[in-house]
Amino acid sequence: MDVNKNSYTFTFAAVMVIVVAALLSFAATSLKEKQDNNVRLEKMQNILSSINVSVERDAAEEAYAQYVKEELVINNSQSVDGIKAFDIELKKELDKTPLERNAPLYIAEKDGKTYYILPLRGKGLWGPIWGYISLEEDVSTIYGATFDHKSETPGLGAEIKTEMFTSLFPDKEVLDNGEFVGISVMKGNANGPHEVNGISGGTITSVGVQDMILDCMKSYIPFLKDYKTAAIGQAEETKLASID
């Protein structure tokens, strides 16, 4: 074959494209199981981080089993059977109306206390933002929070994932006289129990966090109130039975 002809160049280029595509396809297929597992373990790490449990990826599964005692799916204030909370894609659920959503809920125990972990997802300036917030047994007080993003501006909106920002949330309250109000992410001077200071220069991302909390958490509050009441009643019954 004459290597100086255009036909040779086109043939060689076509063969290389096919070979490279085949190699990339093989690599993606062969590594998919490992990639999926890494995503699963990272999700466990993030859930645990919301209750201030920090573990390496290799230890995430064992720690998750130790702390997370129950996984529930909430739909219209009711617990739904037959759906795994961990497998729910929150991005798809948020396209539905609040009454149609399947909302995953993780119930954890740490140092003898119960915490309710709620996943969040919303929009920042340049792309999606997400995270987890844990509530204490009163269903109002925030115990811990963790946030992340896809493409927010470094030094500005991207600061939502730093401890400087997430440390503002513990002890803040999402209920006001029993009514859900969420958390206001303000431009300075946040002094109230339902307020935190936003990121300087990252106003749109800060508002995105505020809207994300408001939109995602409201699906849980009616159920959590009932769940808490039922848990208290069961505990009292158990205590009386032990006395008898």
N, C-alpha and C positions, 0 to 999 in steps of 0.2 A: 504493500500500500504506500502510495506517495504521501509522505508526511507533510508535504508543502501544499497539498490541496485543501480547499475549504471543507470538503466533505470529511476529511480526516479530523479536522479541528472540531467540527460539529459532532461527529461520532464519538470522539474522545470525551468531549464535554458532556454528552448525553449519558455515556457509560459512567462517568464519575458522579454525576448527579444521582443516578440510580443506586450506585454502590454506597455513596454517603447516606442517602435517604434510608437505605436498607439497614445500614449500621446504626443510625440514629434511632430507627424504629425498634431494632432489636434491643438497644441499650435501654430505651424508655420502657419497653415491655418487661425486660428482665429485672429492672430496678424498681418497678412500680410497687411491688409488695413492700420493699424496704422503705420507699418514700412514704407510702401510706402509713406504715407503722411509726415512722418518725413524726408524722403529722399528729397521729393519735397520742403519742407520748408527750409531744409539745402541748397539746390541748390539756392533758392531765396536769402538766406543770403549771399552766396558766390558771386552771381551776384551783389548784392547791395554793398558788401564790396569793389568791384573794383572801385566804385565811392565814396568810403569813407563814406558809410552809414552803420553804425553798429546797428543792432537790435537783440533783443532776438527772439528765434524761434517762439514763440506765436504771435509776432507782424510782422513776416516776410511777410505774405501774404498781409496785409494792406499796409505796406511800399512798397512792390513790385508794387502794383497797383498804388501807389502814384507817384513813380519815373519812372518806366518802361512804356513808352507810346506806344511802338510798338515792335512787334516781327516779324522778317522776316526770310525767308529761302533762302539762296543764292546758286545757282547752275550754274556754268560756267558764272559767272558775271551777272546772271539774277535772279530776284526775282521769287520765285516759290509759287504758290497758292496751297491750299489743304493739306498742311503739317504744323503741329504745331511745331514751333521752340523749344518749351520747352520740347517736347516729343522725340526729336532726340537723339539717342545714338551716341555720337561722336566717341566712340571706334569702332563701326561698320563702320561709314562713313570714318574713316581714313584708313581702309583696301582698299578703292577704290582709283582710280586715282584722282588727284586734279580736273579734269574736270567732274568727275562723282559724286563728293561729294555733299551732302546737308549740307550746313553750317549754323548753327543758328546764328542770329545776333539780339542783343537787343539794342534798341534805348531808352536812358533815358534822362530825363530832370531834372536838379538840379540848383537851384538859377538862373533860366533864361537861362541856357546854355544847349546845347545838347551834349550828349556823346554816343559813339558807343562802345558797350561791346561785346568782342569777346571771346568765350570759347576756351580753349587750352587743348591738351592732348598729352603726349609723353612718353618717357621711361627714367627712372633713372638708378641707378646702380642695384637695386634689384627688381624693379617692376615699375608699371605705375606712372607717375606724371601728374598733371593736374592743371588747374587754369583759371583765367579770366583776361583780360587786357582791360582797357577802354581807348579810344582815344578821344581827344578833337575834336572840329569842323573842325580843319585843316586836319584831317585824318592822322596826322603824330605824333603829340605830345602825349605821354602817360600821362594820368591823374592819373591812379591808377592801381595796380596789386595785385593779390592774387594767391598764389600757395599752392598746397597740394601734398601729396604723400601717397603711401600705405605701403612701407616697407623700406624707406631709413634709413641710419645709424644715430641714435641719436647723436647730437653734431656735425655731419658732413653734409651729404646730406640732412638730415631732416631739416636743418636750412633754406631751401628754403621757408618754410611756416612762418618764423618769420618776424617781422617788420624790423629787421636789414637788411634783404635781400630785401624784397618787397619795402622798402622805397627808394631803389636805382633807381627805375624805373621811377617815376614821372618826367616829363619834358624831358625825353630822347625822341629821334625821331626815327621812323621806316622808314622814307623816306629820301633819299638823292638826292636833285635836282629832286624831283618828282618820283624817282625810289625806289621801296621797297628794303630795305637792312636788315631789322630786327634789332635785338639787339645782339651784341657780348658780351658774358659773359666771361670776361677775368681773367687771373690769376694775379691780381694786376695791378696797374697803368692804370686804366680805366679813361681816361680824356675826350674822345670825346663824341659828342652828341648821338652816336649810341652804346655806350659801358657802361657796369657796371662791377664791380668787382665780381668775383665768390666766392664761399664758400671755405675757406681755408680747405684743406683736403677732400673736396667734389668735386673734379674736374669732375668726370664722371657725377654726378648729375647736376653740373653747365652747362656742355656741353649739357646735356639732355634738360635743360631749353632753352638754345640757339637754339637747333635744333627744339624743340617744337614750339617756336615762329615763326621760319622761315617756318616750314612746314604748320602750321595751319593758320597763318595770311595772307599768300600770296593769299589764295582763296578769300579774302575779298577786297583787295585794289582796283582792277579795278572797282568793284561795288560801293565802298564807294566814289571814285573820281567822278563817274557819279552822285551818289546820292547827293553829296555835291553841284555839279554844278546845278543840278535841283532845289535843295532847295534854293540856292541863287537866281536863276531866278524867282522862285515862290514868294520869299520875295519881290523882286524888283517890280514884277507885282502888288502885293498886295499894295505896297507903292504908286505906280503910280495911282492905282484905287482909293485909299483913297484921293489922292490930287485932282483928277478929281471930 
